[in-house]
């Protein structure tokens, strides 16, 4: 850990910075999986709303 001391004697601790990496664009299989998860989430939320409307 990197620390410094200012003129008042107060310690300043600096966190180590993580290594930076760049993401890559998702391939076709990952895009299809994201679309499927989005459709399932939409269906789930729709069923929740319809259930709440039906019960009330």
Buried (B, 14 or more C-beta within 10 A) or exposed (E): EEEEEEEEEEEEEEEEEEEEEEEEEEEEEEEEEEEEEEEEEEEEEEEEEEEEEEEE
